Amino acid sequence: MKRLQNIKPFQLLFLICCFGLTITGNAQQEYQEEEPGTETETSKNNASYELGSGLNFSFNEGAYQFGVTGFIQPGFLNESTEGFDDVNQFRSKRTFLQFNGNALKEKVSFFIQLDFSLSNPLMDAWLAYEPVEQVKISFGQKQTFVNNREMFYREDRLQFVNRSFLSQNLSETGREFGVFVESRFEFGGIGIVPMAALTSGDGRNSFGEDSRDSDIGGLKVGGRLDIYPLGYFKPGNELTSADLEREDKLKFVLGAAASENYGASGPTGESHGDFFLYDVNGDQSLPDYRQLYIDFLAKFKGFSFLAEYANASATGIDEVYIDENATQILAPEQISEFLALGDSYNLQLGYTTKNGYSFDFSYNASTPEFENSTSILNDYNATTFGFTKYFYGNNLKLQASYSIVNPSIGENLNQFEVIFQIAL
């Protein structure tokens, strides 16, 4: 059986078309079984298009649904550091194509997402089953919820042009391959959302370049618990940190997530074979990587406030060697050269007007576990100012961000970026 990363984009498109044809065939067969004159075909099957929702097909009075959508983000980036030449880029920051489908009677759905601005475009490819309304079980490559809150918002729904520096330092794309269980309950007006995941621990395309490049290390176990003391946000308002739906009453969510990656081989536990460590016999001995997140998000009449704290630590580094011949033992502080370790903070404040103008501010800081000039996680603080004009919600918007990054070692970095997002 082929691995997910071996499926090329054109093969995915072929499989999706086959899925769509199968649904169409099922719908037509069920239609033909109806008695003549009881229903018209147009009342049972239809197609529609809406900006942001894409092209959608519905069969058998909505029993089977199939959609195609996506978005592009053309933009400009300028980075300047004293003593270095400026970096200027005109580019398509993201070029996403998405496919989704639902079989309501069977309680099955799927989602596939590709980013053609990357050399390896597969981002998401999962199949889900909902045994009951409150529980969904997914299998495949999926954006995980065991990271900080901002990391499980999709790329077209970000409050700023980029994810926060906390997210960038402790995650890559936020995708994992495995099994995901999500549930959602409400008791006395209080929303409770427990989630759990069991993944490969190697992030996106976790099986490497081909089937001969096997998974490295052990599995990753994680979970998250979100509590909405005053009830859930308005429908759709939970999909972004900004208050686009303008909550009439104060609503907030408290969340905590934790994970342990047994045998990490990448700096954030989300990549494949970036480094190797060994035991005294020359066998691989990879460290266990732990991440803990606590976050808070509040919204009220266009105002939003997001606070996130993260801690990353490592275990299993006793008597570990850097070389296969076991001649260079790993000093405790050296592990920070392989894994991002320490504490990080992210604070985001924003206000969205009724006319779709958004003014945003964020402050990020991190403290590495070890004071080491070659540490993966650096000692820094960063300030970002953001502006967004929502012409048609997240579907059509103009975003600009200006960041000042102050590292403890080295020169300050000034970053300005502007993008225009167009959803299909």
C-alpha positions in Angstrom: 0.0 0.0 0.0 1.5 3.3 -1.0 2.3 5.9 1.6 0.5 9.3 1.5 3.6 11.2 0.5 4.0 8.9 -2.6 0.7 10.1 -4.0 1.4 12.8 -6.5 -1.0 15.8 -7.0 -2.3 14.5 -10.3 -3.0 11.1 -8.7 -4.9 12.8 -6.0 -7.0 14.7 -8.6 -7.7 11.4 -10.3 -8.8 9.7 -7.0 -11.0 12.7 -6.2 -12.7 12.6 -9.6 -13.3 8.9 -9.1 -14.9 9.7 -5.7 -17.1 12.3 -7.3 -18.1 10.0 -10.1 -18.9 7.3 -7.6 -21.2 9.7 -5.6 -22.8 10.8 -8.9 -23.5 7.2 -9.8 -24.9 6.4 -6.5 -27.2 9.4 -6.6 -28.4 8.7 -10.1 -29.0 5.1 -9.2 -31.1 6.1 -6.2 -33.0 8.6 -8.3 -33.8 6.0 -10.9 -35.2 3.7 -8.2 -37.8 6.3 -7.3 -41.2 6.0 -8.8 -41.7 8.2 -12.0 -43.0 11.7 -11.2 -42.2 11.7 -7.5 -39.2 13.9 -7.8 -37.4 15.9 -10.5 -33.7 15.5 -11.0 -33.0 19.2 -10.5 -34.7 19.0 -7.1 -32.4 16.2 -6.0 -29.1 17.2 -7.6 -27.7 20.7 -7.9 -24.4 22.7 -8.3 -23.6 26.1 -6.8 -20.8 28.6 -6.5 -20.1 31.2 -3.9 -16.9 33.3 -3.3 -15.0 31.5 -0.5 -17.1 28.4 -0.6 -16.0 27.4 -4.1 -17.8 25.0 -6.4 -20.2 22.7 -4.6 -22.2 19.7 -5.9 -25.1 18.2 -4.0 -26.7 14.9 -4.8 -29.8 13.1 -3.6 -31.3 16.0 -1.7 -28.0 16.8 -0.1 -27.2 13.3 1.1 -23.9 13.4 -0.8 -21.8 16.5 -1.2 -18.6 17.3 -3.0 -16.8 20.6 -3.1 -13.7 22.2 -4.7 -12.2 25.5 -3.4 -9.0 27.1 -2.5 -7.2 30.5 -2.2 -4.1 32.4 -3.3 -2.0 35.0 -1.5 0.1 37.1 -3.8 2.3 39.5 -1.8 5.5 41.4 -1.1 8.0 40.9 1.6 10.9 43.2 2.8 13.4 42.2 5.5 16.1 44.5 6.7 19.0 44.0 9.2 21.7 46.5 9.9 24.9 45.6 8.1 23.2 43.3 5.6 21.4 43.9 2.3 17.7 44.1 2.3 15.7 41.1 1.2 12.8 41.8 -1.2 10.5 39.2 -2.5 7.4 39.3 -4.8 5.8 35.9 -4.5 2.7 33.9 -4.1 3.0 33.2 -0.3 0.4 30.4 -0.4 -1.5 28.7 -3.3 -4.0 26.3 -1.9 -6.4 23.9 -3.6 -8.9 22.1 -1.4 -11.3 19.2 -2.0 -14.0 18.1 0.5 -16.9 15.7 0.5 -19.6 14.4 2.8 -21.8 11.3 2.8 -24.4 12.3 5.5 -26.2 9.0 5.7 -22.9 7.1 6.2 -21.6 9.8 8.5 -18.3 9.9 6.5 -16.4 13.0 5.3 -13.0 13.7 3.7 -10.7 16.7 3.2 -7.7 17.1 1.0 -5.6 20.3 0.8 -2.6 21.1 -1.4 -0.2 24.1 -1.3 1.4 24.5 -4.7 3.8 27.1 -3.5 5.7 24.2 -1.9 7.8 21.6 -3.7 5.9 18.9 -1.8 2.3 20.3 -1.8 0.3 17.7 0.2 -0.8 19.5 3.4 -4.0 17.6 4.5 -5.5 14.3 3.5 -7.9 12.7 5.9 -11.1 10.7 6.2 -13.5 11.2 9.1 -16.3 9.2 10.7 -18.9 10.6 13.2 -20.5 7.8 15.1 -22.5 10.3 17.1 -23.1 14.0 16.5 -20.7 15.0 19.3 -17.8 12.9 18.3 -15.6 12.8 15.2 -12.8 10.3 14.5 -10.3 11.2 11.7 -7.5 9.2 10.1 -4.8 10.6 7.9 -2.6 13.7 7.6 -4.4 16.5 9.5 -3.8 19.8 11.2 -3.4 18.8 14.8 -4.9 20.4 17.9 -2.1 19.5 20.3 -0.2 22.7 19.6 -1.0 26.3 20.7 -4.4 27.7 19.7 -3.1 29.8 16.8 -1.5 26.7 15.1 -4.8 25.0 14.5 -6.3 27.9 12.6 -5.9 27.4 8.8 -3.6 29.5 6.8 -6.4 31.6 5.2 -7.8 32.5 8.6 -4.8 34.1 10.3 -5.2 37.4 12.2 -1.8 38.6 10.8 0.1 37.9 7.6 2.1 35.2 9.4 1.7 33.0 12.4 3.1 34.3 15.6 6.8 33.8 16.4 5.8 31.4 19.1 4.1 29.2 16.5 7.0 29.6 14.0 9.6 28.5 16.6 7.8 25.5 18.1 6.0 24.2 15.0 6.3 23.8 11.3 3.0 23.4 9.4 1.1 21.8 12.4 0.3 18.7 10.3 0.6 15.2 11.7 -0.2 11.7 10.4 -2.3 9.5 12.6 -5.7 9.1 14.4 -7.5 12.1 15.8 -10.6 12.1 18.1 -12.6 15.3 18.6 -15.7 15.7 20.8 -17.9 18.6 21.7 -20.4 18.8 24.6 -22.4 21.4 26.4 -23.6 21.3 30.0 -25.6 24.1 31.6 -24.4 26.6 29.0 -20.7 25.6 29.4 -18.9 24.3 26.4 -16.5 21.4 26.9 -14.2 20.2 24.0 -11.9 17.3 24.8 -9.6 16.0 22.0 -6.9 13.4 21.7 -4.4 12.3 19.0 -2.0 9.4 18.3 0.4 10.3 15.5 3.6 9.1 13.9 5.6 11.9 15.6 7.4 12.9 12.4 5.0 15.7 11.2 3.9 16.3 7.6 4.8 13.5 5.1 6.2 11.6 8.0 7.4 8.6 6.1 10.1 10.4 4.2 10.7 10.4 0.4 9.5 6.9 -0.4 8.4 3.7 1.2 12.0 2.6 1.9 12.5 5.7 4.2 10.6 4.3 7.2 9.3 6.3 10.1 11.9 7.4 12.6 11.5 7.2 16.4 8.3 6.2 18.2 4.8 7.6 18.3 3.5 10.9 19.5 0.7 11.1 22.0 -1.2 14.3 22.7 -4.4 15.9 23.7 -6.2 19.2 24.3 -9.1 20.4 26.5 -11.0 23.6 25.8 -13.6 25.1 28.1 -16.1 27.8 27.1 -17.5 29.0 30.5 -20.0 31.5 28.9 -20.9 29.3 25.9 -19.5 28.8 22.5 -18.6 31.6 20.0 -21.0 32.4 17.2 -20.9 29.9 14.4 -17.7 30.4 12.3 -16.2 32.7 14.9 -14.2 29.8 16.4 -12.2 29.5 13.1 -10.0 32.5 13.7 -8.6 34.5 16.6 -10.1 37.8 15.3 -13.7 38.7 16.3 -15.1 38.8 12.7 -18.7 37.9 13.9 -18.6 40.6 16.6 -19.8 38.7 19.7 -22.8 40.4 21.3 -21.8 39.1 24.8 -18.4 38.5 26.2 -17.2 35.0 25.2 -13.9 33.3 26.0 -12.2 29.9 25.9 -9.6 28.5 28.2 -7.4 25.7 26.7 -4.6 23.5 27.6 -2.7 21.0 25.3 0.2 18.6 25.9 2.1 16.1 23.9 5.0 13.7 24.1 7.0 12.6 21.1 8.8 9.4 21.8 12.0 9.6 19.8 12.0 13.0 18.1 14.4 13.5 15.1 13.5 17.2 14.3 13.9 20.5 16.2 10.2 20.8 17.0 9.2 17.1 16.8 7.5 17.7 13.5 10.0 16.5 10.9 11.9 13.5 9.7 15.6 12.6 10.3 17.0 16.1 10.8 19.4 14.7 13.3 20.5 11.4 14.9 21.9 10.6 18.4 23.3 7.2 19.5 23.7 5.0 22.5 27.0 3.4 23.6 26.5 0.6 21.1 26.1 2.9 18.1 22.3 2.3 17.9 19.9 5.2 17.5 18.9 6.8 20.8 16.5 9.7 20.1 15.3 12.0 22.8 11.7 12.3 23.9 10.2 15.7 23.2 7.5 17.3 25.3 5.4 20.3 24.7 2.9 22.0 27.0 0.5 24.9 25.9 -1.9 27.0 27.9 -4.0 29.6 26.1 -6.9 32.0 26.5 -9.0 33.7 23.9 -11.7 36.3 24.5 -14.0 38.1 22.1 -16.5 41.0 22.5 -18.0 43.4 20.0 -15.1 43.3 17.6 -12.4 43.2 20.3 -10.2 40.1 20.6 -7.4 39.1 23.0 -5.3 36.0 22.7 -2.7 34.9 25.3 -0.5 31.8 24.8 2.2 30.2 26.9 4.4 27.3 25.7 7.0 25.1 27.4 9.1 22.6 25.5 11.4 20.1 27.2 13.3 16.9 26.5 14.0 13.7 28.4 15.9 10.5 27.6 19.3 12.2 27.0 21.4 10.4 29.6 24.5 8.7 28.2 23.6 9.7 24.6 26.4 10.3 22.0 26.6 12.6 19.1 28.5 10.2 16.9 27.8 6.6 15.9 31.2 5.5 17.3 30.2 6.7 20.8 33.2 8.9 21.3 31.4 12.3 21.9 28.9 12.2 24.7 26.1 14.7 24.6 26.4 17.4 27.3 23.1 18.3 28.9 23.0 21.8 27.5 23.9 20.5 24.0 20.4 19.1 23.5 19.3 22.7 22.9 21.3 22.6 19.6 19.0 19.8 18.4 15.6 20.6 19.9 13.7 23.9 20.6 13.7 24.0 24.4 12.4 26.7 26.8 9.5 29.0 27.4 7.6 31.2 24.9 4.8 33.7 25.1 2.4 35.3 22.6 0.0 38.1 23.3 -2.4 39.3 20.5 -4.8 42.2 20.8 -7.1 43.3 17.9 -10.2 45.2 17.0 -12.4 44.7 13.9 -14.8 47.5 12.9 -18.3 46.9 11.5 -16.9 48.1 8.1 -14.3 45.3 8.1 -11.2 47.2 9.1 -9.0 45.4 11.6 -6.2 46.9 13.7 -4.0 44.3 15.5 -1.0 44.2 17.8 1.1 41.3 19.1 4.1 40.8 21.5 6.2 37.6 21.5 9.1 36.6 23.7 11.0 33.4 24.4 13.6 32.2 27.0 15.6 29.2 26.0 16.2 26.5 28.6 20.0 26.8 28.2 22.0 30.0 27.5 23.7 28.7 24.4 24.5 30.8 21.3 23.7 27.8 19.0 20.4 27.1 20.7 17.5 26.3 18.4 15.2 28.5 20.5 16.7 32.0 20.8 16.3 34.6 23.5 14.3 37.4 21.8 11.3 39.6 21.9 9.2 40.8 19.0 6.5 43.3 18.3 4.1 43.2 15.4 1.6 45.7 14.1 -1.1 44.5 11.8 -3.7 45.9 9.5 -6.4 44.1 7.6 -9.2 45.2 5.3 -11.9 42.4 5.1 -13.8 43.0 1.8 -15.7 39.8 2.0 -14.8 38.1 5.3 -11.7 35.9 5.1 -12.6 35.2 1.5 -11.3 38.5 0.1 -9.0 40.6 2.2 -5.8 42.8 2.2 -3.4 42.3 5.1 -0.2 44.1 6.1 2.2 43.4 9.0 5.3 45.1 10.3 7.5 43.3 12.9 10.5 44.3 14.9 12.5 41.3 16.2 15.0 42.0 19.0 17.3 39.0 19.6 19.7 39.0 22.6 22.5 38.2 20.3 22.9 39.9 16.9 21.2 42.8 15.1 17.5 43.6 15.1 15.3 42.4 12.2 12.7 44.6 10.6 10.1 42.8 8.6 7.3 44.2 6.5 4.9 42.1 4.5 1.6 42.7 2.6 -0.6 40.1 0.9 -3.9 40.1 -0.9 -6.0 37.0 -0.3 -8.5 35.8 -2.9 -10.5 32.7 -2.0 -12.1 30.7 -4.9 
